[in-house]
Amino acid sequence: MQEQLKITTTGELLEHFPRRWVELGELTPIHQLPVGEQVTIVARVVSTTKRRMQSRRGFLVDVVVSDDIDGHSGGTLSMAFFNGYDADRRLSSGTRAMFHGKTALYRGALTLNNPDFTVLDAAENPSDQDLSPIPVYPATAKLASWTIRTCVDTVLDAINWDAVEDPIPDDLLREASDSLEPLPGLDQALRDIHRPRQVSDAYRAKTRFALHEALILQGVLSQRRERNATRSASTPYPRREDGMAALLDDRLPFTLTEGQTAAGTAISKGLDSTQPMSRLLQGEVGSGKTLVALRAMAQVADGGGQAALIAPTEVLAAQHYRSIVSTLDVLATAGQLTSWTGPATDVVLLTGSMSTQARHEAMLKIASGQAGIVIGTHALLSDRVSFAQLGLVVIDEQHRFGVDQREALRQSNPGTHLLVMSATPIPRSVAMTVFGDLDVTVLDALPSGRKPVATHVARMEHGPRIIGRVWEIIAEQIQAGHQAFVVCPKITPGLSATDANTDSSGLRLSLTAPEHAAAVEDMVERIPQIPVLQGTRVAALHGQLDQPTQDEVMGRFVRGEIDILVATTVIEVGVDVPNATVMAVLDADAFGLSTLHQLRGRVGRGQAPAVCLLATRLPDGHTALDRLDVLAETQDGMRIAEADVMARGEGDVLGSSQHGFGSRLLVLKVLRHASLIQLCAAWITKAREHDPQLQAYPALAGEIAAWEAAHEATSGYLEKT
C-alpha cells in the first residue's frame, strides 16, 4: 500500500476516504438488467476460467454466474476480471456472491467488466452489512478498491476508540450541528464514511470532516497571521511629498479612481510602519492594480529601500518592466528613476533568459542598491541574488503563488513588507481560506472610460457561417481603424495541413479534440488567406519567441503597425492597447474561466465599444459550454470566479499550487462549505483570545503543529522560475 498509494500509517489509511458509495437498493434479476447502468445482483458462480491476454501482458478471469432465486437457476451472465487475482482465488464454482458494476454489451451479450463483489456466507439471504452501501475507494491497477476496504475494516476493528481524542471541540461540533445537521464525533464519523448503513450517513460524515479540515486551516492561518505580526521589525518608508511617488501622481494623464486612492492610502500607511505589511490587493481585470503597486514601490525607493516585483513567468516580468518604464515616462529615462530632490535610482529587469553580461550588470545594481525597483520572477528571492536593502516585495498573479511560498518568502526575508496582487476576483470564503494570513484591500471600480465588453459564444457546430461572421466582425473593426487579437490554445499545430479538411473559414472544422486545437503558427498563415481579411497585417506572439522578438512584435502592435495579433495567453496580463477593440478566442473551451476573463480584459481599454468572440467546436449540450455561457452572460468577476472555482476545484490552498484538483484537502470545498469556514474562523479567533496556544485543546493544537511541521521545508519554492 505504501508503494501504490504512499500510505504508511493507519491514520493515513483511515483518511483515504471513499470517492463514492454505491447504494445497492433492490436487487435486480439478471434477465431484467439494463445496459450501460450500475447494477447489483446476487448470483452463484457456474464456472471460472483463467486465460492469458494476447495483446498485452497479464491474464483474464472469465466468470459465469447464474441467478439463484428460491433455489432455482435463472438467467446467466458473463464477467471478465483483468488480472483478477482475487476473483480467481475466491470465485470458485458454487460460490454465492454479490456483484456490483456497470453492464455493457460484448458480442451481443450482456456482461460485467471488473465488477466489485462480496462473497456471501451460506445464509439464504445477504446480511444487513452485505446490503449496506459499498464504498468505492481511489485505487490503482495493482491495488483494488475491495482490497483497500478490507484493510480499512481491519484497522477500524482494531482501534481502541477510548484512547483517541477528537480534535474538534465539543462546543464547536454542537454549534455546527445546530446550524447544519447533527454531526458525528470522530469515531462514528470514521465508521460512517467507511461503513455507512445508508448513503446519508456517509455524506453527513463528509460534512463533519469538512468541518475538521476548516478548523485546522483556520488554526494554521491564525497562527501565521500572529507570527507575521511579531516578526523582525521592518524599516518604515513614509511617503515624501517631494519624492518620486508624488511626482508620478502629478504627471499621470488621468485621475486616480476612488478605489486606487483608497488602496494607495492603506498601502502607504502599511509601508510607514515598523510592523511588516502583509496585504492582498484584489481587483478586476483593468482596475489599475499595477499602478497602485508602482506608487508603493516608488514610495519605498524614495526612502532608500528597494522594491521587487515578482511575476510568475519571464514573459510577464518583461511586460511589467515595459509597462512600468512607460508609465514613469520622463521620470524613468532609459530605465533610471529621477526626482527633483532625491538621488537617482534604476529600474532593473532580471530574468534567466538575459545574456550573462546583462544579468551580471543587473545583479551588481541590485547588490549595490543602485536598483531601486527590480522586476523578475520569484527566482529574484533566491540565495543567488543579493539585495542591498529589500523593503517591499510585490507578487503578481497571486493564484500561482501559494501560502507556503509566502511563508518561505517571509522566513528568508524577515522584516520585508509584502504586497500580493490578484487579478481574479476571489469569493469571500476562498479568501478566508487561502488569504487568511493577509489583510485584504479591494479595488472595486474600473478606471473612468472603461466600458463593458460585449461577449458572444460562436458555436461552429451550427455551420460555417458562424466562424465566417467572426472573421467579418474582425474585418469591420480593422476597416474602422481598430486592431484585433486572435488567441489560440497552442503554438504549434497538432497535424499538418494535409491531415485534415479545411475550408475558407481558416479553421479545420472537422477537428474537435483538444490536441487539435487552433495553433498560432497555423492561424497566422491562414488568416491572411480568409477573403474578408486579405491584405491585413498579421503577426504572431507566443512564449517560444525570444524576448527581443516579443518586444519588437508587441511594439509594432502598440504603434498600430499590425492589424491582427495572433497570440497565446502571453497577452493575458500587462498588455494595454486602447486601439484593440475585438478579440476572438479560438477553441475557447480549452481555457479556464479566469483565463478567459483576463483575456477579455485586453480589449475595451479605449473609448470605442469592444467585443469578445468565444469560438468553440463543441456540440450543443456539452458541459464545457456552460462556462462559456457564464462569461457571455456577465461581466461580474465575482460570479465568474465562483463558477471557475466550482469547475476547477480550489487547488492546494496551503501549498505551492493554487489550481486544479490536486488539492491536499480531502473533503473541504471552500464554496460549498463557506459557512463552516466562517464558523471555524470565528471559533479560532475567540479561542485564541484567551488561550493563544490552544492548550485547552491539545488534540487540535497537535494537528495544527503537525501541519506546520509538514510544511516547514518551503524554501525550495523560491528557487523555481
N, C-alpha and C positions, 0 to 999 in steps of 0.2 A: 504493500500500500504506500510505503514511503517512496518507492521508485515511480509508481504510477500517478499518485495524487499529491506527493510531497507532504503526506500526513505522517507525523512521527509521534503524536501523543493522543491519549484518549480524549482530551479536550478538543483537539483539532478534529478528531473523528466525529464527535458529537456536534461540532459546528459545521460539519459537512451536510448541510440541510438538503432535503429532497427538493428537486426543482419543480415537481408537481405531484399530485396524488390522484390515483385512478379510483374513482368511486364505482364499485362493482355493480351495485344495483341489482336488478332482477336478471338472473341467468338466462341466456338465450340458447335454445336448441340449435344444433348445427344446421339443420335444414332451413332455419329461419334467419341465418346470419346474413347481414347486408354486406355489400362490397365497399371497401375503402373506409371503413369505420373501426373505431376501437371497440372491441367486444370482449366478453368474458364467458368462458364455458367451463363446465366440469365434465371431464371425459376420462375414459380408460384407455391406456396405451394398447394398441393392437400389435404394432411391430416397431422395431428400432433398427436402422441400418446406418453404417458409417462408411463414407467413401471420400477419396481424395478429390480435391478440386483440380480441374485440368488446366485452367488458365492462370492460376496463381498458387502460391504455397498455402497449405492448410487443408482442412477437411470439412465436410458437411455431415451433419447428423440428420437423417430423414426420419421423422416420427409420424406414424399414422395413428390417429385416435378415433374413438367411436363414442357417441353418446351412451351414457349408462343410466337410462331412465327407468326407474321401477324394475331394475334387474334385467331389462331387455335392451339389446343393442339397437341403436338408432342410426343416424347418419354418420358418415366418416369424414375426416378432414386431415389433410397432409400438412406437415410443418417442416420447416428447414431451419436448422441451427448452424450458424457459421462458426467453426472452431468451438463447437458446443460441448466442451468437456463435462460441464455439469449435467447437461441433458443426456449425454452418453452414459454417465455414471448412475443417474437417478431414475431415468425414464425407461425402465425395462418393461417387457411385455406384461400386462396385467396391472401395472401401477395405475392408481387413480390419482388424478391431479387436477388442479385448477389452472387454466391458461388465460393469459390476457395479452392482447396485441391488436395490430391493425390488419384487417383482412385485405387480400389482394387476389387478383386472378393470374394464374400461371398455366399457360397452355389450356385455357378454357376452364380450369378447375379452381375452386376456392382454396386458398392457402393462408397460413400464418408464417411470417418470417421472423425468426428470433423472438418469439413471444416470451413474456415474463411468465413464470409458473411457480406454483406452490404444490408440493406433494402432500396429499391428504392422508389422514390415517384411515383405519378400517371402518370408521363410523359410517352410518348410512348417509349423513348429510355433513356439509362443511361446518366447522365450528364458527363461533362468533368472530374469533380472531381471523379465521380464513376469509370471512366475508367483509372484514374491515377494509377501508381504502388502502390501496397498495402504494407505498411511497416509491417514486422513481428518482434515483439519485444521479447527479452528474457522474458519469462513468467513463471508462476508456475501453478500447478494444480488448485489452487483456484483463480488465477488472470490471465485471458485470455489476449491474445495479443490485441484483439479488445477493451477490457476494458482499457488497458493502452493507446491505440490510442485515445480513447475518452477523457481521462484525459489530454493527451498531447494537443489535439485540443483545449480543454477548456482554457488551460494555454496560448497557442500561441495566441488565440483570445483576451486574456485579457491584454497582456503585452503592456506597453507604451514604445515603442522602442526608443523614443526620450530621455528617461531617462537612457538608457543602453549604456555604453561606451564599445567599442571593445578593449580588451586587446592587440590585435595585432596592432602595429603602422602602419600607412598608408604606410610609405616608405618601410617597410618590406613586407607588403602584395603586394605592387606593384612589388617589386623585385622578390618575389616568383611567382607572376602571369606572369611576363615576362619570367622567366626561365622555367616554367612548363606549366600552363594553367591559364586562368582568374579565380581567386578565389574570392568567395563572401565574403562580410563582415559578422559580427556575426549574425545580424538579418536575412539576406537572407539565410545564411548557416543553421540556425536552421529550417527555413521553408523548405529548400530543402532537409534536411536529414529526416524530419518527414513527409513532404507533397510534395514529388517530382512530377513534372509534367511528368518527364521521368527519368529512372533509372540513366542516365548520370548525372543529376542534383545532385542526392544523392551521387554519388561517388566523384563528384567534391567537395561537402560539406565535405565529409570524409577527403579529402586531406587538406582542409582548417583547420579542427580540428586537423589533424596530425601536421600541422604547429604550431597550438596553443599549443599543448602539448610539442612539441620540444622546443618551446620558453620558456615555464615555466621550463622545466627540465634544460635547459642550464642556465637560470637565477638562479635557485637553486644551481646548481653545481658551478657557477661562484662565488656566494656569499660564499659558503662553502670553496672554494679554498682561497679566500681572508681572510676568518675568520681563516683558518688554518695557514696562513702566519703571522697573528697578535696575535696568541695565546700566552700563557705564554712561556717565553724563555726556551729553553731546555739546558741541560748540554752537552757541546761538548765532544766528545770522539775521540781525534786524534789517528791515527794509530801509534803504537810504533814499531820501527824496532827491538826491543829486546823482544817483547811481545809474547803471545801465538799465536796470529794470524800469526805472521811472522814464528814462529816455526812450525805451522801447514803447511804453504806453503812449508817450507824446507823439511818436511817429507812426502809430498804427493808422491805416487809412479808413478805419471803421471804428464804431463804438462797441465796446465790450458788452455782451449780454448781461442781464442781471445775474444769471447763473454763473457766468465766468467771473464776474466781480465778487460774488459771494464765495465761490470756491477759492478764488485767489486770496481773499481775506483770511479764510480759515487756514489755508496752507501757509500763508505768510506768518500768521500767529504761531503755527506749529514750528516753523523754522527758527523763530525768535525765542527758543526755549532750550533749557539745559536737559530737558527730557526728550529722548529721541522720538520724533514724529513717526507714526505708522498709520498711513492713511490710504484708503482706496478712493480713487477718483473715477466715478462711474458716469457714463453719459452715452447718448445715442450717437450713431454714426454722424459725423459732421457737426457735433455740438461744440467743438473747439477745445478738446482736452489737451492737445499738443501745445496750443498756445498758453493754456494755463500752466502746464508743466514748464514751458520755456521761461515764463515770467518767474517761476520759482527757482529755476536754475540760474537765471541772471541775478536773482537776489543773493544766492549763495556765492556766486562769483564776485559780486560786489563786496562781500565780506572777506574775500581772500581764500575762500574754500573752492573745492572742485565738485562738480555735479556730473554724474554719469547716467546717460540714458541707455537702458538695456532693451534691445529688441530681440525677438525670438529667432530671426534669420538675418543673414548678411544683407539680403535684398532690402528688407525693411529698414535695417540700420542705415544703409546708403540713402534710402528715400528720406528718412528723418534728417540726415545731415543736409541734404539739398534743401529740404523744406525749411529747416531752421535757419540756415545761412541766408536763404531768400527772404524769410520773414524779418530777420535782423537788418537786412538791407545795408545801408551805409554804415551801420554800427559794426558790421562784420565784414569789412573789406578784405577780400582774399582769405576769409575764414578767421580774421582777427577781430575780436571784440574791443571796441574803444569807447570810453566815456570822456566827458569834458574834464572830469576831476580825478578819476581813478587811473590805475595802471592798466595797460593793455593786457588782454588775455586771449588765448586762441581757442577756436572751436575745432576739435580734432576728431577724425573718424579712424577707428581701429578695427580692422576685420582680418580674418585669416587669409583672404584672397589677395591682399595687398602685397606688393613686392617687398622683398626683405628690407631694402633700404627705406622704403616709405613706412613700413611697420616699425623699424628701428627708430626712425625720427619721431614718429608719433609716441612711442613708449618713452623716449627721452623727454619729450614735452610734458607727458603725464607725470613722470617721476620728479621732474624739476619744479612742477607747479605752473609752468608756462601755459599749460592747457587748463582753462577754467571749465569748459564744457566738453565732455568726452562722450562719443556715441559709438556703440558697437553691440555685439551680442554679449550674453552673460559670461562669456569667457573673459571679459574685462575684469571680472572679480576673482580670477584665479591667482595663484601664487606668482605666476609669471609676470603679472602687471603690477607695478608699484605706484601708488598714488602719494603725492606729497601731503595732501590734506583732503581726503574724501569727505565731503559734508553731506551730500544728498545722492541717493540712488533712485532713479525713476525707472520703473519697469513697465514696458508697454505690452499689450496683448496678455493681460493677466491670466486668461484662461489657459495659457500654455506654460504657466509658471506656478507650480503648486505650493501648498502650505509648507511642506518640508523644505522646499527650496528657499522660501522666505526665511525659515528658521535657520538654515545653513548660512544665508547671507548675513543675518544679524549676528550669528556666532563669529563669523570671520571678519566682520566689520563693526565691532562694538561702537556705539555712540553715533552711528551714521543715521541720518534722517532717511525715511523710506516713503516713497510715493508710488503706488501701483495704479495702473490705469486699465479700465475695461471698456471696450467699445461695444460689448454686448450687454444690453440691459439684463439685470440679474434679479429674478424673483426674490422677495424678502427672505423666504425660507432657505433658498440656496445661499444667499449672502450670509445668513446666520450660521450656516454650516461651514461654508468654505472660507468666509472672511471674518469669522468671529474674533480674530486676533487683530483686526484693523478697525479704525474709525472710518466711517463711510461719508463721502461727500458726493452729492448727485448733481450733475448738470442737467436741468430739466427743461431746457429750451434750446432751440436751434438758433444760430445767428440770423439776424434780420435779412430778409430777402430770400431765404431758402424756402422752396415750395415742395409739396408732396410730389413724389414720383409716381406717375400712373403706371401700374404694373398689370401685365396680362400674361396668361398662360397660352402658349401657341402649341396646340395638340396636333402634331403632324400625322397622327393616325387618321385624322379627319380629311386627309387629302393633301396633295402637293400645293394647293392654293394657300394653305396655312403658312408654310415656310416662305412661299413666294411673297406673301404680304409682309413678313418680317423684313425681307430684303427691300421691299418697296418703301417701307417706313424709314429705313436707314437712308435710302436714296433721297427721299423727300427732305430729311433733315440736312443732309450734305448739300443739297441744292439750295437750301435756305441759309447756307453759310456756316453750318454747325459741324460737329465731329461725332464719331461713334466708337464705342467699344464693342468688340465681339469676343466673348470669353469662352474658352474651351477647357474641358477637364484634363486634357492630355497635351503633351508637347509633340510626341511622335505618333503617327497613325499606327494602329494595330495591324492593318492589312494594306497591301499595295493597291493601286487604283484598279488593277485587273482582277482583284479578288472579290469585287462586289459591284452591283449595279449602281449607277449614278444617273442623275438627270440634271436638267438646267437649274434646279434649285441649289445645287452645290453641295448637297448633303447626300450621304448614302442612306437612302430611306429604308433599305432592307435590313439594316443592321440595328439591333436594339440592345445587344448585350453590352455591359459596362466596358469590356475590353475593346469594344469597337466604338467607343465614344469619340466625339469630334476632337481633332488634334490641331494645334496651332500650325504646325508645319504643313499640314494638308490644306487647311482652310485659307491660309494666306496666299496659296496658289489658286484656289478655286474661286474665291470671292471676286477677283477682277474679271473672271470669265462669266459671271452671272450677268445677264443682259442689262438689268437696270443699274448695275454697279460698274459697268465697263468705263474705264478712264479714271476711276477713283484711285487715290494714292493710299496704298495699303502697306503696313509693316507689322512685323512680329515682335513680341516681347515676352520672354519667359526666363526662368531662373537658370537655365543652362547656358545662356549667353554670358560672356564675361562682363564685368562691371562697366568698363568703358563703353562697350556696345550698348548696354542697357541705358546708360546715361545719355548716350547720343540719340537713341531712339526716342526716349522719353522727352528729351529736349526738343526734338523736331515736332513731336506731337503737341507739346505745350505751345510752341511757336506757330502752330496751325499748318505745318508743312506736311502733315499726314492726316488723311481724312478718316481712315478706319484703322484702329489699333487692335490687332488680333493678339490676345494675351491669355495667359493662365491667371491664377489668383495672385500673381505678384502685384497686381494693381489693387488688391483688396484694401490696403491701408496706405496712407501717405500720398495718394495721387490727387491733385487738385487742379482740374482743368475745367474752368467755368464754361467754356465753349462746347464741351461734350454734353449732348442732350439726349442721346439714345444709347442704350446698352442691350445687346442680345446675348443671352447666356445659352449656349448650345448644350443639349443634354443636361439641362438644369437639374434633373433628378439625381445627378451624380454628386451634387453638393448638399451640404447641410444647410438648415435654415439660417443659422447665424452667419455663415459664409455668404449666402445669397443676400442677406440683409446688408452685410458690409459692402458687397459688390455694388448693390443698388445705390449705396451712398456715394458712389463715384460720379453719378450724374445728378443733375438738378442743383448744381452748385453755382449756377449763374442766374440770370433774370428770366431766361426763356423756359417754357414748360419742358419737362423731361419725361421720358418713357423708358420702362424696362420690360423686355420681352423674354419670357422664360420658355424656350423651345424644348419640347420633350417628345420622344418617340414611343413613350409608354402607352399601352392601350387604356381605354376608359375603364375605370374601376380598379386600377392598380393602386395599392395603398400608398405608394410613394407620391402620387399626385396630390394627396391630402395636404402635404406640407407646402407644395407649390401654391395650392389654393389659399392657404393661410397667408402667404406673402402677398398674393394678389388682392386679398380682401382687406388688408390692414397695413397701416404704417406704424402701428403701435408696437414699439420694440419690446415692451414687457410681454405682450401676448405672444410675440414671435419667440422670445426667449423661453417662455414656459412650454410652448409647443416643441421647441428644439430639445429641451431637457427631457421631455416625455418621450421623444422619439429616439434620442441617442443614449439616454442614461446619464446619471450625474457624474460619472467618472470617479477617479480615485481622489476624493476630495481632500484627503490628508497626505497625499503623496505627490509625486512629481507630475503625474498625468492628470489632466483635467477634462478628459473627454472619453467617450466610448463606454462600453460595458465592462471594461477591465477594472471594475471597482473593487476595492478591498472591503467595502460594505457588503454584508451578506444579504440583508433584507431591507435596510433603510432606504427609502426613496424620498428625496427632500421635498418634492412637491406633494406627493400623496400623504406623507407623514408630517406636513408642516406644523400641525397642531401639537404633535409630540415633541418636535424640535423646540418650539416656543415654550412648551411646558417644562422641558428639561433645562432650557436656558434660564428660565425664571427660578427653578428649584436650585440650580447650581449657584446662581448669584446670591440667593438668600442664605443657603447653607454655608457658603464660604465667608459671608459677612461675620459670622460668629465662630466659624471653625475653618480657617483658611486651608489647613492641610487635610481636612475631611477625616480627622482622627476618629470621629464617632462612626465612620462608615469604612472600616478597614478593607472590606472586600472591594468596594468601589474605588477607594484610593489605590489599592493594589492593581486593579485593571488599568487605571489611568497611568500609573507608573510603568506598567508593563508595555503599554502602547508607546509611551515616550522613549523607553529604553530600546524598543524595536526600531525607532526612527532616529536614533542618535547619529548614525553614520550617514549624514546627509551632505557632507562637503563635496562629495563627488558630483553632485548636481551642478556645481558651479564650474566644472571643467567642460561641460557639454557646449557645443557650438550649434 
